[in-house]
C-alpha cells in the first residue's frame, strides 16, 4: 500500500474473547438481533477480499460468487447457516451500539470487505470499501439497457434476442402475410423485460424495427430509426436541462445490432446507407445472421470482406476499448480474438435439442445438430459475452459520453444559431420596413428538432430561466487520449478535444 | 430410432405480462451480474473523490481530528501557545491529497475554517462558509451547462461538513444553532462533540440528549436525514446512528504504549485516552460513518438533493433577467444568492416518486415508457 502521507503504525493483534463481548452486551439496551448476531460471531472471521482488479473483467469469472440472498429481506434475523457464504446483504452495520472496548465495529461488507482484521483498523483509513458501497447502491437501483435490432425480415433477429437473454419476448408475434407487407412501413416497437440473476436486476428494452428493408422501394427507410434515436436523445436532453431531474427516464439506445444477410457478397447498398446514417448516433455492432448456412471458410471470407467494406466506406462501428498494458498475454489474445470476430456470425434458436445427453439450444437438421452455444459452431457465445458480461457498461458509457454529448452539442449550437438569427432579424428590422423575406424564410423553412426543443425548453421551465450569453467553453483539460477519439465531431468553436478515458 | 430428441420449445411463463427467465428450461444463464464487476472496475480506474469540511471554534481539535481520521498528516495540527495569532476574519483553506489503499484511489479535499466564531461579534460568521459551499455548487453547475462538457466533471462540492460542538456540557449555543440551521439546508452536516475527554460518560449522555432535543426543537436535520432513508434496512441502520449523534470524539496523533499495545491516544497523569477504544470515545463510529459505510451515500445526497436544490434555485432566479439568445442562462451569481441559505424543501431522492415536491413538478409530465 503506498500513500502520499502515512503513519508508521505498529499493530499488535488484539485479544478478543467471546466472554468479553458478551459481558458488555448485557450493559447495552436489549437488541434482539444484535444478541443473536454476536452469538453467532465466531471470532475473527477471515475474510477473503477480492483482489482489487484493475482489468476489464474476464468472461470467466475467476471466483465463484456465493448466491447473494435478496437484499431486501425484511427478516432481520441473522441466519447462522449462511455465515459461510455471507455477503454484504446479510450483515447490518451494528456498530453504533457499542459492545466491548475491543470489538471492532462489525463491517457490513462481510466477505467482500477488503480489510482482513482489526489490525487493519490501525493501519488503514478504511475507504477501500468504496467500490462495495457503490455496488450496494447499484444493486438496489438495478440496471437498464436498451438494445436495438435492425435488419431485414427473416434474418433471425427475434430468435437471436430470445436466445441471448433467455426470454420469450416474441411469443405472441404474428407474422404479416405478403399482401400486408406491401403496405407496411418501417415501425419502431419496444419490448421491455425485467431479468434478475443473482440479485441483480436488469431492465432490458429491445427496440425492434419491423418493416425495415422490406418494401420495394427502400429509400430512406432508416429515417424513422434515426429519428427515433434522436428523439430519445432529445427527451433526455430536455429532462436533463429541466428543473425536476429526479425521475429521468433513460431511453437512449445503447447498442444497435445490425443484421447482415449471409446470402449476399458482403455489404449491400442498403446496409451501407443504414450504417452510415446511424454510426454517429449509436454503437453499431454488425452481425452476420443465420450463419448456419455457411461453411467455416465462407464465414471467414465474408467476415473479412465485410470488415474491408466497412473500412472502405468509413463506417464507424463500435470499437472495443484497448486493453491496459498491464493485462496478461492470455487476456490480450482473447481481446484480439474478439476484435477479429467482427462481424459476429451468429445462430439463434428457440428450440431445445438433446445432444450427447445434454440439452442445449440448437437447430436440428438431418445432417447434424447446430449448437448455439458451441463456440466452434458460431460466435454466439462471443457476442453474448461481449454484450452482457464484459462490455455492457462500456456501451452505455460510450453512448452517454460520446453520442449523447455530440447530439447535445449540436443541438445547443443550432439552437443558439437560430436564436441569434432571430435576434438579429429583430434588430435589423426597423419599424415601417418590410420583412427581410429571405432570412425569415430561412429561419422557418423547416422546424428542426432543435427549434422545437428550444420552444419546449422555454415552455417547460417553471420560472422560465432562459438564456443569456453564450459561455466560452473552457480550454480542454489535459487528459490522456483515447484511441477512439475519431468519435468526436469537430466543434466549430474550439478544435477537436480529446475525449479521454480517465 | 433417432437417438436425438427434440424437446418442446421453452414453455411460456404463467404470467404473460412480464416474461422472466425460466429456471426449469433455462440452459445456462445470461450473466448480467457481471455488470457489477464492470462498474467496480471502472470505478477503481477513475478513483473516487471526497470533500470534507470541518467547522468549529479554534482549539477544538479539528486539524487533529482530520489527521486522525485519515491517518495522515493532512495538516500540521496547531498547538496552543506556539505564537500562532488568531486570524482576524474567517478564512477558509483547503488542501487536497490523493491517498490510496488496497488499490482504491481517493482524492481527498479537506477544508478548514480557522477563525470561525472567534471574534467578539460573530454575527454573520457563517457567510463565508455558505459562500464557499455555494461557490462549489456554482462551479459544478457551470461545468454542467457547457456545450462541450468534460467526460468527468471534477467534483469540488462539499460532501460532508463536520461541525465541532464545544463540550460545555449544557446545550447548544446560539451560535451553534444559527449556523446549523443554515448549514443543514445546504450541505450534509455531522455534528460531533469535540474534546469529549473533558466529559464523563454520564455527562456525555446528558449533553447528547440535550443536543438532540435542541436539534429537534429547531428543526435541524443532520445527516443521516430521516427523509432520505430509502428502505427498511436503511432506516434501521440510520436510526441507530441517529441515536448516537452527535458522536463524542477525541482526536490524537500521538501513539502511546498501553498494556504492551501501541495505541493512538492522549496521555494524561490519570490514564491514557485511547482514540480507537469504544469505551473511551466514539471516534470509530465517526470514522466508520464517514468513510467505511456512508461515504457514497454522502456524495449521493449532495449530488441528488443539495446540488439539485441549488440548481433549481439558480435557474429560477435567473428569470428576472431579460431573455436573449444563446444557451446558458446564468448571470453571475449575486453575493446575496451565494450566502443566503435556500428555503427548506422536503426534497426526496430520485427514486422516490410517490410524492410531489412543491413547485417542482414539470409543466409537461412525460408519459411513462412502455
Interface residues (C-beta under 8 A of the other chain):
Chain A: X1 X2 X3 X4 X5 X6 X7 X9 X10 X11 X12 X14 X49 X51 X52 X53 X54 X55 X56 X57 X61 X65 X68 X71 X72 X74 X76 X92 X93 X94 X95 X96 X97 X98 X99 X100 X101 X102 X103 X104 X105 X107 X108 X114 X115 X121 X122 X123 X124 X125 X126 X127 X128 X129 X130 X131 X133 X134 X135 X137 X138 X139 X140 X141 X143 X164 X165 X166 X167 X168 X169 X171 X172 X190 X192 X193 X194 X195 X196 X197 X198 X199 X200 X202 X205 X235 X239 X242 X243 X244 X245 X246 X247 X248 X249 X251 X350 X351 X352 X353 X354 X355 X359 X360 X361 X364 X369 X373 X384 X385 X388 X389 X390 X391 X392 X393 X394 X397 X401 X405 X408 X409 X412 X413 X415 X416 X419 X420 X422 X423 X456 X459 X460 X461 X462 X463 X464 X465 X466 X467 X468 X469 X470 X471 X473 X474 X477 X479 X491 X493 X494 X497 X499 X500 X501 X502
Chain B: X4 X5 X6 X7 X8 X9 X10 X12 X13 X16 X18 X19 X20 X21 X22 X25 X26 X27 X28 X29 X30 X31 X32 X33 X34 X35 X36 X37 X38 X39 X40 X41 X42 X43 X44 X45 X46 X47 X48 X50 X69 X70 X71 X72 X73 X74 X97 X98 X99 X100 X101 X102 X103 X104 X106 X142 X143 X145 X146 X147 X148 X149 X150 X151 X152 X230 X231 X232 X233 X236 X237 X240 X241 X243 X244 X255 X260 X261 X262 X276 X277 X278 X279 X280 X282 X284 X285 X287 X288 X291 X292 X293 X294 X295 X296 X297 X300 X304 X308 X312 X314 X315 X316 X317 X318 X319 X321 X323 X324 X325 X326 X327 X328 X329 X330 X331 X348 X349 X350 X351 X352 X353 X357 X359 X360 X361 X362 X363 X364 X366 X368 X369 X370
